[in-house]
Amino acid sequence: MKFSKSILAVIVFALTLGVMPEMSKAQTSIGASYEIRDEEPQNGFGLRLEREILQKLPIVNLSLRGHFSYFNEDISYDNRTYSTDITNYDYGLAAVGGVSLGLLSPYVGLGLGASTLDVSRDNLPSGSPLDEDNDDSAIYWNGFVGAKVSPIPMIKPFVEYRFEDVSNYSDELSDIQNSNGRLIFGVSLAF
């Protein structure tokens, strides 16, 4: 009788462990970033939402990311009579692959996106070949490399360099250089 009660206790315990939800690592993260690039406007802000896929892989992390960046600057020129207000925002989707090496997780990614550039010029001289207001949108591809650190499991500071090719803006915006890369510093909250 004692033996059957012991076996019954072990079976109940094993079933309880099997039914209890397994602790898992965070699968979704939302982040904010500060972004720097060489072209005008040089400084901007970004948001990202990332979701892990294929969580069963032991060291490799695969995820999908949506991102949005916003840049704005009002530029006054010393040798020109007009000023230019440039607003650039872009958004896109990317596939991300990385590895977990303890606290450090390096990653690489590749994606597609769309960029919109709005240019407004004030005080243009009469007869100027430039338009007062121009805007254009373009499709681009991007690649990036970065690393995140996990000192606390929920909070993940990161640094990233993103290269992108936005080469199909219209000719009217040829005096505004297109960005081809940016350095990104940010923090993600994983849940």
Secondary structure, DSSP 8 states (H G I E B T S, - for coil): -HHHHHHHHHHHHHHHHHHS-------EEEEEEEEE-SSSS-EEEEEEEEEEE-TT-SSEEEEEEEEEEEEEEEEE-SS-S-EEEEEEEEEEEEEEEEE-BTTEEEEEEEEEEEEEEEEEEES--TT-SS-SEEEEEEEEEEEEEEEEE-SBTTEEEEEEEEEEE-----GGGTTS----EEEEEEEEEE-
